[in-house]
Amino acid sequence: MSADTKQPRKVAIFTEYLDPRARGSNRHVYEVAKGLAQRGHHVTVLAGYVPAAIKDQPFEIVRRSKRKHFGLASAYLHARWAKDQVNSNTFDAVLSMTPNAPGHVVQVLGGAYTHHLQRMRQSRRGLAGLLRNAVQWCSLKHRVYRSMERSALRSPLVRKIVVHGRYDEAGFKNDTRLTVLTMGIAQERPPAPQRIELRRVIRAALNIPQEATVFLYAGITPTRHALATLLNAVQRIAVNARPIHVILAGCVKYPQQRMAADLGVRGCVTFVGFTRGIDELFCASDVALLPTYHDPVGRFGFEAMAFGLPLIVSRHTGVAETVEREEAGIVIHNPDDVEELVKAMSAMCDVDQRAHYAASAQLVRSSLSMDRHIEDLEKLLFPDP
């Protein structure tokens, strides 16, 4: 279905935030909006917040607020505002990128909220974990979020709920409206000579030996993405004098840096924090790491495969299904198991094994087409009569 064979339509896309300079769901929303606009549709992005610098786009942007707000009140007001926008405009189709607001198609990039809470409860250990679970159970915020999600998904407006794998499906209890679509990735991998030069330059800038096996880790929440397990695994591998190095991107703060120092692996890891240069870090790395307790889609893993990197992921993420099916890496079963992660990372230190997984990841790249993903979404938004 293309713009040449289908009459252009008015499409609304709901999202809480839109910033094409960011990664993850922000980038995905932008690419979908741009793709639908390029296919001839009149696209309006209804966003809770968009940075003022984002303008001159191929689609219309309607902001609810000029300031970026977090929290329960902001999410509730945005959901109400989104419903008012639908009622006051004549859109042919509505695509919601959040389960808190209904649309003809709801593409759940962050998974079901109830499933998220369940996995977080299961991942917590000890007395502190029990206390956090009790607080979570009593939390008004969590109750309201669950209520908003249930209300939105029960709306008669919703025809389809888009997920990206079996793991993501688990949060929706066999809802008959579920449709599984392969994730689409838009960024282009640099040509080989440029990748080789970036690899050399970035490793030199970060004081990483050129011969080391480099693992790239990216996590917004260190506890949810099992950073403690990873640092302990690095210590075990370093004892055997294997030349490895781990680049840690995302929200990594002083406690994690202190833990690395206490374990004696500070020289084997580089903390880069939040970065918009993740593509360059892909070029500098040999393997991508996602040993998470819960990541419904695992977009970081899909992006890594789009760059031809093999993966080590836990089974608690949507990308694990693709990694296992295509043999594009190693799937670990328990993010708490240091020995299992050590075994997987040690296997990736073997040049021949890593090359086998990397070759499989290269083959996956062709299936991660953003154009095809947008075409599939278009078919759901405008089903044939």
C-alpha positions in Angstrom: 0.0 0.0 0.0 1.6 3.3 -1.1 0.7 6.9 -1.4 0.4 6.4 -5.1 -2.4 3.8 -4.8 -4.1 5.2 -1.7 -5.8 8.5 -1.2 -3.9 10.8 1.3 -5.5 10.8 4.7 -5.4 12.9 7.9 -3.5 11.0 10.5 -3.0 12.0 14.2 -0.1 10.5 16.2 -0.3 10.8 20.0 3.0 10.8 22.0 4.0 12.2 25.4 7.3 13.6 24.0 8.9 14.1 20.6 12.6 14.7 20.2 14.2 13.3 17.0 17.6 14.0 18.5 17.0 11.4 21.2 17.0 7.6 20.8 14.5 4.9 21.6 10.8 5.5 21.4 11.3 9.3 20.7 13.2 8.5 17.6 10.7 5.8 16.5 7.8 8.2 16.8 9.6 10.7 14.7 10.5 8.2 12.0 6.9 6.9 11.8 5.5 10.4 11.5 8.1 11.4 8.8 7.5 8.1 6.9 3.7 8.5 6.9 4.1 12.1 5.7 6.5 11.0 2.9 3.8 8.6 1.8 1.5 11.5 1.1 -0.6 11.7 4.3 -1.3 14.8 6.3 0.3 13.9 9.7 -0.3 15.8 12.9 1.8 14.9 15.9 -0.1 15.6 19.2 2.7 15.8 21.8 2.7 16.7 25.4 6.1 18.3 24.9 8.4 19.0 21.9 11.6 21.1 22.3 11.3 24.5 20.7 14.3 23.8 18.4 12.3 21.0 16.7 10.6 22.8 13.7 10.4 22.7 9.9 9.3 19.1 9.9 7.4 17.3 7.1 4.4 17.0 9.5 2.5 19.3 11.7 3.2 19.5 15.5 0.7 20.5 18.1 2.2 20.9 21.6 0.2 20.7 24.8 2.8 22.4 26.8 5.9 24.5 26.2 7.6 23.0 29.3 8.6 19.4 29.9 6.7 17.9 32.7 7.1 14.4 34.3 4.8 12.6 36.7 1.2 11.4 37.2 -0.5 14.8 36.7 1.2 15.4 33.4 0.3 12.0 32.0 -3.3 12.3 33.1 -3.7 15.8 31.6 -2.0 14.7 28.4 -4.4 11.7 28.1 -7.4 14.0 28.6 -6.0 16.6 26.1 -5.4 13.8 23.5 -9.1 12.7 23.8 -10.3 16.3 23.3 -8.1 16.7 20.2 -9.7 13.6 18.7 -13.2 14.8 19.4 -12.5 18.3 18.0 -10.8 17.2 14.8 -11.7 15.2 11.8 -8.8 12.7 11.6 -9.2 9.7 9.3 -7.0 7.6 11.6 -5.4 7.9 15.0 -2.1 6.2 16.0 -1.4 6.3 19.7 2.2 5.7 20.9 1.1 5.4 24.5 -1.3 3.0 26.2 -2.7 5.9 28.2 -4.6 7.3 25.3 -6.8 5.5 22.8 -6.3 5.4 19.0 -7.5 3.3 16.1 -4.1 1.6 16.4 -2.1 1.6 19.7 1.6 0.9 19.2 2.9 0.0 22.7 6.6 1.0 22.7 7.0 0.6 26.4 4.9 -2.5 27.0 1.9 -2.8 29.2 2.2 -0.9 32.5 0.8 -3.9 34.5 3.4 -6.2 33.0 6.1 -3.7 33.8 5.1 -3.6 37.5 4.9 -7.4 37.7 8.4 -7.9 36.3 9.8 -5.2 38.6 8.2 -7.0 41.6 9.8 -10.3 40.5 13.2 -8.8 40.0 13.6 -7.3 43.5 15.4 -9.2 46.2 15.7 -9.2 50.0 14.0 -7.1 52.6 14.6 -3.9 50.6 12.8 -5.5 47.7 9.9 -6.6 49.8 9.5 -3.1 51.1 9.6 -1.6 47.6 7.0 -4.0 46.4 4.7 -3.1 49.3 5.1 0.6 48.6 4.4 -0.1 44.9 1.3 -2.0 45.7 -0.1 0.8 47.8 1.0 3.6 45.5 -1.7 5.9 44.2 0.5 6.7 41.2 0.7 3.1 40.0 -3.0 2.6 40.6 -3.9 5.6 38.5 -1.5 4.6 35.7 -3.1 1.1 35.6 -6.6 2.6 35.5 -5.6 5.0 32.7 -4.2 2.1 30.7 -7.2 -0.1 31.2 -9.6 2.7 30.3 -7.7 3.6 27.1 -7.4 0.0 25.8 -11.1 -0.7 26.5 -12.1 2.2 24.3 -14.2 1.2 21.3 -11.9 3.4 19.2 -9.1 0.8 19.5 -9.0 -1.7 16.6 -5.5 -3.0 16.9 -2.7 -3.1 19.5 0.7 -3.4 18.0 3.5 -5.3 19.9 6.9 -6.5 18.8 7.2 -10.1 20.0 6.0 -12.8 22.3 7.5 -11.2 25.4 5.5 -8.0 24.7 2.3 -10.0 24.1 2.4 -11.4 27.7 1.3 -8.0 29.1 -2.0 -8.1 27.2 -3.5 -11.5 28.3 -4.3 -12.8 24.8 -6.2 -9.7 23.6 -7.7 -10.6 20.2 -6.7 -7.2 18.9 -3.0 -7.9 19.2 -0.8 -7.7 16.1 2.9 -8.5 16.1 5.0 -6.3 13.8 8.8 -6.5 13.4 10.5 -3.4 14.7 11.8 -0.9 12.1 15.1 0.8 12.4 15.9 3.9 10.3 19.5 4.8 10.9 22.0 4.0 8.2 25.2 2.1 9.0 28.3 4.0 7.8 30.4 2.4 5.0 33.1 0.0 6.1 36.1 2.4 5.8 34.3 5.0 7.9 33.4 2.4 10.6 37.0 1.2 10.7 38.3 4.8 11.2 35.6 5.5 13.8 36.6 2.4 15.7 40.2 3.4 15.8 39.6 7.0 16.7 37.0 6.4 19.4 39.0 3.6 21.1 42.0 5.8 21.2 40.0 8.7 22.6 38.5 6.4 25.4 41.9 4.8 26.1 40.6 1.4 25.0 43.2 -1.0 23.6 42.6 -1.6 19.9 42.9 -5.4 20.4 40.4 -5.6 23.2 36.9 -7.2 22.8 34.6 -4.2 23.5 31.1 -4.7 24.9 28.6 -1.8 24.7 25.9 -1.6 27.5 23.1 1.0 27.5 20.6 1.3 30.3 18.3 4.0 31.6 17.9 2.2 34.9 21.0 0.4 36.2 19.0 -1.9 38.5 16.5 -2.8 35.8 19.3 -3.6 33.4 21.4 -5.7 35.8 24.5 -3.5 35.8 25.6 -5.1 39.1 25.6 -8.5 37.5 27.6 -7.1 34.6 30.3 -5.5 36.8 30.7 -8.8 38.7 31.0 -10.7 35.5 33.7 -8.3 34.3 35.7 -8.9 37.4 35.6 -12.7 36.9 36.7 -12.4 33.3 39.5 -9.9 34.1 40.9 -12.3 36.6 41.6 -14.6 33.6 43.5 -11.8 31.9 41.2 -11.6 28.9 41.5 -8.3 27.1 38.0 -7.0 27.4 36.5 -3.5 27.9 32.9 -2.4 28.6 31.5 1.0 27.5 28.6 1.9 29.8 26.1 4.4 28.4 22.9 5.7 30.1 22.0 6.6 33.6 25.1 5.4 35.4 25.8 7.3 38.7 28.3 7.4 41.5 27.1 4.2 43.3 27.8 2.2 40.1 31.2 3.9 39.6 32.1 3.2 43.2 31.1 -0.5 42.8 33.4 -0.8 39.7 36.2 0.7 41.8 35.5 -1.7 44.7 35.6 -4.7 42.4 38.9 -3.5 40.9 37.5 -3.2 37.3 37.5 0.6 36.9 40.2 0.2 34.3 38.1 -2.2 32.3 35.0 0.0 32.0 34.3 3.5 30.6 31.3 5.5 31.8 30.0 7.8 29.1 26.6 8.6 30.5 23.7 9.7 28.3 24.9 10.3 24.8 23.6 11.1 21.3 26.7 9.4 19.8 25.5 5.8 20.2 26.0 5.1 16.5 29.7 6.0 16.9 29.9 3.7 19.9 28.4 0.9 17.9 31.3 1.3 15.5 33.8 1.1 18.3 32.2 -2.0 19.8 32.3 -5.7 19.1 29.2 -6.9 21.1 26.1 -5.2 22.5 24.8 -6.1 26.0 21.2 -6.1 27.2 21.1 -8.3 30.4 17.8 -6.7 31.5 15.1 -7.8 33.9 12.5 -6.1 31.7 12.6 -4.3 28.4 9.4 -5.0 26.4 10.9 -4.1 23.0 14.7 -4.0 23.4 15.1 -1.3 20.8 18.8 -0.9 21.7 19.3 -4.5 20.6 17.5 -4.0 17.3 19.7 -1.0 16.6 22.8 -3.0 17.4 21.8 -5.7 14.9 21.2 -3.0 12.3 24.9 -2.2 12.8 25.8 -5.8 12.5 26.7 -6.3 16.1 26.0 -9.6 17.9 24.1 -9.5 21.1 24.0 -10.9 24.6 20.5 -10.4 25.9 18.3 -11.8 28.7 15.1 -13.6 27.8 13.1 -10.7 29.5 13.1 -8.5 26.4 11.3 -8.5 23.0 14.5 -8.6 21.0 15.5 -11.9 22.6 13.1 -13.7 20.3 14.8 -12.5 17.2 18.3 -13.1 18.6 17.5 -16.7 19.5 15.6 -17.4 16.2 18.3 -15.9 14.0 21.3 -17.0 16.1 22.4 -13.4 16.2 23.8 -13.7 19.7 23.4 -15.4 23.1 20.3 -15.3 25.2 20.8 -15.7 29.0 18.0 -16.9 31.2 18.7 -15.2 34.5 20.0 -11.6 34.7 21.1 -12.4 38.3 23.4 -15.2 37.3 26.9 -13.9 37.1 28.3 -17.2 35.9 25.9 -17.4 33.0 26.9 -13.9 31.9 30.6 -14.7 32.3 30.1 -17.8 30.1 28.3 -15.7 27.4 30.9 -12.9 27.4 33.8 -15.3 27.3 32.2 -17.0 24.3 32.1 -13.6 22.6 35.8 -13.1 23.3 36.4 -16.0 20.9 36.9 -14.4 17.4 35.4 -17.3 15.5 32.3 -17.5 17.7 31.8 -13.8 17.6 32.2 -13.7 13.8 29.5 -16.4 13.5 27.0 -14.4 15.6 27.9 -11.2 13.8 27.3 -12.8 10.4 23.8 -13.8 11.5 23.2 -10.2 12.9 24.1 -8.9 9.5 21.4 -11.0 7.9 18.8 -9.6 10.3 19.5 -6.1 9.2 17.4 -6.5 6.0 14.3 -7.4 8.0 14.5 -4.3 10.1 13.3 -1.9 7.4 11.6 1.2 8.6 9.8 1.6 5.3 8.3 -1.9 5.6 7.3 -1.2 9.2 5.5 2.0 8.2 3.8 0.2 5.4 2.5 -2.4 7.8 1.3 0.4 10.2 -0.4 2.1 7.2 -2.3 -1.1 6.5 -3.6 -1.3 10.0 -4.6 2.4 10.1 -6.4 2.2 6.8 -7.7 -1.4 6.3 -9.1 -2.4 3.0 -12.9 -2.3 3.0 
